[in-house]
Amino acid sequence: MFANAYAGRRVFITGHTGFKGSWLAAWLMRLGAVVAGFSDTVPTEPSHFTAMGLAAHLEDLRGDIRDRQAMMRAMQAFRPQIVFHLAAQALVRKSYEDAAGTFEANMMGTLNVLEAMRACSSVEAAVMITSDKCYRNDEWVWGYRETDHLGGEDPYSASKGCAEIIAHSYFKSFFRDGPACATVRAGNVIGGGDWAQDRIVPDCARAWHDGRAVQIRSPWATRPWQLVLEPLSGYLWLGARLLGRGTGPVAPHGQAYNFGPAADVNNTVAEVVQALARHWPGFRSEMDNAGQADMKECTLLKLCCDKALAHLGWKATLDFEETIRYTAEWYHRFYRGGESGPPPMLDFSLGQIAAYCNSAELRGQVWVH
């Protein structure tokens, strides 16, 4: 799997305690990698990282992504061969509350990782994760391509566009002869273990578990929803290609790639809630458009992933209903503990990864073989 690129390799993940980072760390462990993570804290309670007991299975390093010296010390001490940079302030609404902190984490954090890589001769490859919101959103109906304009009106989106510019400046200025690097853009990721504020799936899980109605602020906003394992499979396959494993028509070094579902997977927030409710009997929901006037969030945003298919042979595996099923089953398993508390979730999460890989193999995905 992934051309056996990760077995025995030393992999450094920033943001390993977050939703996507913890799933990536678990998958890399399953692939036989030696994993270290760098993060300042566990961002939510509960969290996927804590529910899996992941700290006992990797090198759990703590530090602020904005602290360049701490980042450089951690990377030099671990001596990674590949870096996955995910650490960020990842919430649009929070970026309005703390714009400066958002720019510092997402811009300067990216800069600090790149500087640490420059000083660490062991690094062979790096995948820098930004966001689909790095694009200037003109609310058009076709997907954004990697060559479209960067930028955003809200602080979060603007900070991610800046992170892309910083990364590609380093690729061209300092990394022409290595390490091999690329940026990746994905969004609208759902799945078990997400408890971030102001995200529709965690809002539903919390409210319905407590017997409350979930308040839906923007029910008609449309997104190409994808299970968290979908873009992670793309990141891992891209990382393998950057390490020189696998074959393809284009060397991906210095490139940017979108990872998202098929073009016809495009559902409203209301449809996500309705689909989740089919797995969660007795739900209630309320439409609530209050509090949005001062915080613009796009109603339509989708990516064109043709480049990932053409260069890497990558495409999404699951349809919308399968994505919802994986997500609902994880939360049901977590909340099944009752008075004894939530069950350990590492085996269940690894089981979902295995099931996803089986589906990918049956559907002929290139990274499985």
Beta strands, then each sheet from edge to edge (+ up, - down):
strand 1: 10-14
strand 2: 34-39
strand 3: 59-62
strand 4: 82-85
strand 5: 125-129
strand 6: 180-185
strand 7: 189-190
strand 8: 214-216
strand 9: 222-223
strand 10: 226-227
strand 11: 255-258
strand 12: 267-268
strand 13: 285-287
sheet 1: 3+ 2+ 1+ 4+ 5+ 6+ 11+
sheet 2: 7+ 10+
sheet 3: 8+ 13+
sheet 4: 9+ 12-
end
